[in-house]
Amino acid sequence: MSSEITPRADAMRAAGQILAETRAQMAVMTPEQIADAAYVPGGPSREDLAEKVRALRAQTRRTSRASAA
């Protein structure tokens, strides 16, 4: 294990890359597939997670349409 500290800019760039890759993967998944991937026993149900995904996608569509107008 390396004892060197990663510079903040490098860490932010790496985190941004992970976020972009994850968003691209999720964009082609159904809400149910995302819920299955995110599910942890004891946490929100798969149904609740899928509903949150649907709500976020609906909000994004509304925001995108408002920005385009």
C-alpha positions in Angstrom: 0.0 0.0 0.0 1.3 3.4 -1.0 1.8 6.0 1.7 1.8 8.9 -0.7 -1.1 11.3 -0.6 -3.0 11.8 -3.8 -3.1 15.5 -4.8 -6.6 16.9 -4.6 -6.9 17.7 -8.3 -6.0 14.1 -9.2 -8.5 12.7 -6.7 -11.2 15.0 -8.1 -10.4 14.0 -11.6 -10.6 10.3 -10.7 -13.8 10.8 -8.8 -15.3 12.6 -11.8 -14.3 9.8 -14.1 -16.0 7.2 -11.9 -19.1 9.3 -11.7 -19.3 9.7 -15.5 -18.8 6.0 -16.1 -21.4 5.1 -13.5 -23.9 7.6 -14.9 -23.3 6.2 -18.4 -24.0 2.6 -17.2 -27.1 3.7 -15.3 -28.5 5.5 -18.4 -29.0 2.2 -20.2 -30.4 0.4 -17.1 -34.1 0.1 -16.1 -35.1 1.5 -12.7 -35.4 -2.1 -11.5 -31.9 -3.0 -12.6 -30.5 0.0 -10.8 -32.5 -0.9 -7.7 -31.2 -4.4 -7.7 -27.6 -3.1 -8.0 -28.1 -0.6 -5.2 -30.1 -2.8 -2.9 -28.6 -3.5 0.6 -30.4 -5.7 3.1 -31.8 -3.5 5.8 -31.9 -0.4 3.6 -34.7 0.9 1.4 -36.7 -1.8 -0.5 -36.0 -2.5 -4.2 -39.4 -1.0 -5.0 -38.6 2.2 -3.1 -35.2 2.5 -4.9 -36.8 1.9 -8.3 -39.4 4.6 -7.5 -36.7 7.1 -6.6 -34.9 6.4 -9.9 -38.2 7.0 -11.8 -38.8 10.2 -9.9 -35.2 11.5 -10.5 -35.5 10.7 -14.2 -38.9 12.5 -14.4 -37.4 15.5 -12.7 -34.5 15.5 -15.1 -36.8 15.3 -18.1 -38.8 18.3 -16.7 -35.7 20.3 -16.1 -34.3 19.5 -19.5 -37.5 20.6 -21.2 -37.6 23.8 -19.3 -34.0 24.6 -20.2 -34.7 23.9 -23.9 -37.7 26.3 -23.9 
